[in-house]
Amino acid sequence: MGGGAVDDVTTHPATRALVEEYAAWYDRHLDPQFQDVLLALPGDNGERAPWAFTVPRTKEDLIGMGRSFARTTFLSAGNITHDPATAI
């Protein structure tokens, strides 16, 4: 946008909304209403991990991942198309 370096991405008008959405993505993992969509079933250690950080090994894994990504992408109306799982 030609303004040069941004001092604080959390407050700059061009980046604030994106930062807030990424923070909300992480916060949703602690929200009971989102846990069944965003977290895989317990693994060998008995803990649930985010689908975004799960290596798919079964058809059910892929279905769970798809539901997770679709649900989080829907919240931004597709405007934020790359959730943190994209970096994997």
NORTACOR-V300111 format. One record per pair of residues at least 12 apart in sequence whose C-alpha atoms are under 10 Angstrom apart, sorted by sequence separation. I is the first residue (numbers start at 1). J is the second residue. If there is no record, write none. Layout:
BEGIN
I:J, I:J
END
This chain:
BEGIN
26:38, 36:48, 38:50, 39:51, 40:52, 53:65, 69:81, 1:14, 25:38, 35:48, 37:50, 38:51, 39:52, 40:53, 51:64, 52:65, 69:82, 35:49, 36:50, 37:51, 38:52, 39:53, 40:54, 51:65, 52:66, 69:83, 35:50, 39:54, 50:65, 51:66, 51:67, 52:68, 69:85, 51:68, 52:69, 69:86, 50:68, 51:69, 29:49, 40:60, 41:61, 65:85, 29:50, 40:61, 41:64, 26:50, 40:64, 39:64, 40:65, 38:64, 39:65, 37:64, 38:65, 36:64, 37:65, 40:68, 37:66, 38:67, 39:68, 37:67, 38:68, 37:68, 38:69, 52:83, 53:84, 54:85, 36:68, 37:69, 52:84, 53:85, 35:68, 37:70, 38:71, 52:85, 53:86, 55:88, 34:68, 37:71, 38:72, 51:85, 52:86, 53:87, 54:88, 37:72, 50:85, 52:87, 53:88, 52:88, 34:71, 34:72, 28:72, 25:72, 24:72, 25:73, 25:75, 21:72, 21:75, 21:76, 26:83, 18:76, 22:80, 25:83, 26:84, 21:80, 25:84, 22:82, 18:79, 22:83, 18:80, 21:83, 22:84
END
